[in-house]
Amino acid sequence: MNLTRPLRALACTTLTGLALLATPGPTTAAPGDATYSVTFDVSWSAETHPDMFPPSAHFSGLVGGTHNTAVQFWTPGTLASLGIKRMAEWGQQATLAGEVQAAITAGTAGGVLLGPAIATLPGSTSMPFTATPAHPLVTLVTMIAPSPDWFVGVMGLDLRPGGQWVDELTVVLFPWDAGTDSGATYTAGDQPTVPPVPLFAINSAPFTPGEPIGTFTFRLEAVASVPQAAVLTSSAYPNPFNPRVTIAWRAPVGSHVRVTIYDAFGRRVREIYDQDGAPERGKAEWDGRDELGRAVAAGSYVYVVEADQEKTGGRLTLVK
């Protein structure tokens, strides 16, 4: 990679990132969705990594996505995708963002993440994003520039282990090689690796071994409230009754609700209500007659309210 290429990439990435970030997003969050901020703090410098530290050091725009375990966008020991290659070599966001968008279409990702570049060092940048219970993992990367194909980032970081959103999490970042360019110095000219090699951690020059490049800090800002699910309940009034009794209930909205009357021996007397997609609250009346319209004898009866797989009920007393 030559010295001018990453600078061109930075300009292109910044403009592209701003244009994409300006696209309107969802205005409301679904129940249980979490709003996070991620802050990228850079420690990479001539003091921490003095070996051939490059002029005009910077980082490309952040790019990644939220997703589930059914998809991975980069993994050590595997070949880099085209999106990772173009991010690591040129600082380009668009191709990797397209890979995340394809995963969104497939249902394995929740959103594309795009953040600003850091044009000068020392530097820091932050961006907000939303994670969902269905897509609680985050992948986020940025190019170390100038460089042949080096980058930092996280892959499949779980923000909801055990079903609980993490309040704050700091990840220490070390350099990675995309395996697509064989340059050995920050400003080396293009030397495509043919065939490419799997992604690997860089533990040698020009980086100082064991010295981090920076950190990502994820902070939970808010969680959308989850409405409490309606519990199936029922009542009957008046009870004892003659000649009519009203059965009232509350059930989860949209349930298939059925109300049935049985005698004291468990024999079905009459079904008085049957509706799919029922409202949350409902009621039905029994006039003390069976399926054939015949008046039943005085005594004890049982009503049962079913809402999908749930059941509730009680005893009725018919007096004459």
ABEGO torsion letter per residue (X at the ends): XBAAAAAAAAAAAAAAAAAAAABBBBABBBBGBBBBBBBBBBABBAAABABGBBBGBBBBBBBEBBBBAABBABBBGBBBBAAAAAAAAAGBAAAAAAAAAAAAAAGABABBBBBBBBABOBBBBBBBBBBBAABABBBBBBBBOBBAABBBEBBGBBABBGGBBBABBBBBBBBBBAGABABABAABBBBBBOBBBBBBBBABOABBBGBBAEBBBBBBABBBBBBBBBBBBBBBOBOBBOABBBBBBBBBBGBBBBBBBBBAAGBBABBABBBBGBBABBBBBBAGBBAAGBBBBBEBBBBBBBBEABBBEBBBBBBX
